[in-house]
Amino acid sequence: MSQEPQTVDHYTIQDLLESERPRERLAQRGASALSTTELLAILLRTGIKGQNVLDMARRLLSDYRGLAGLAQASFGELAREKGMGTAKTAQLQAAFELGRRLLVAAPDERPQVMSPADAANLVMPEMSLLQQEQLRTLLLDTKHHVLASPTVYVGNVNTSVIRVAELFREAVKLNCAALIVVHNHPSGDPTPSPEDVKITEQIVQAGRLLDIEVLDHLVIGRQRYVSLKERGLGFSVKTS
């Protein structure tokens, strides 16, 4: 009598190809080499039927508009997500809380941005691989330590959809001294468009009104970036 094949109820990190296993990559290359999706997958450990753990991590990041949105979600909200439950939700929220406490306990250990390259190095490992356009801000204190990096827009990032006030909402809330705007071009070509220059001018003007210095606008491509500030694009707006 032949045995019926067993069904797979969920996918673990071990089910992935060796080259795609986040834990092994972390051990070999360090945590900083992993994308946000991979780090989240390590915390989640297992996926669900028909969706491996990396796909599950991508879905959560997409549904909550990035890591900042996921960190702000309530316990009940996350626990109701397919494949989450109370155990995974507890692990995730514990990790977020440890991150918050580390920032409070060691403010000088926060990443410091002293050049466009510093900013690009913080976001490029993840943003250069995104299939969708995203706009984020790096929120900085007076010594240009990073306080937060919220995702502001996902999708078609252009002047017709961006509300400049939305970019500054978290910056005002955190009493930031400065910020850097970052968005990616999924095509891989980081060449700024005329729309990128136009929205930069609007953001710089708004920053002056709010007394929050806009240090730069970076466009991230495939392992390349362009600094609009370095190219003199959008930062020559005169005050009236």
Buried (B, 14 or more C-beta within 10 A) or exposed (E): EEEEEEEEEBBBBEBBEEEBBBBBBBEEEEEEEBBBBBBBBBBBBBBBEEBBBBBBBBBBBBEBBBBBBBBEBEEEEBBEBEBBEEEBBBEBBEBBEEEEEEBEEEEEEBBEBEEBEBBBBBBBBBBBBBEEBBBBBBBBBEEBBBBBBBBBBBEEBBBEEBEBEBBBEBBEEBEBBBBBBBBBBBEEEBEBBEEBBBBBBBBBBBBEEBEBBBBBBBBBBBEBBBBBBEEEBBBEEEEE
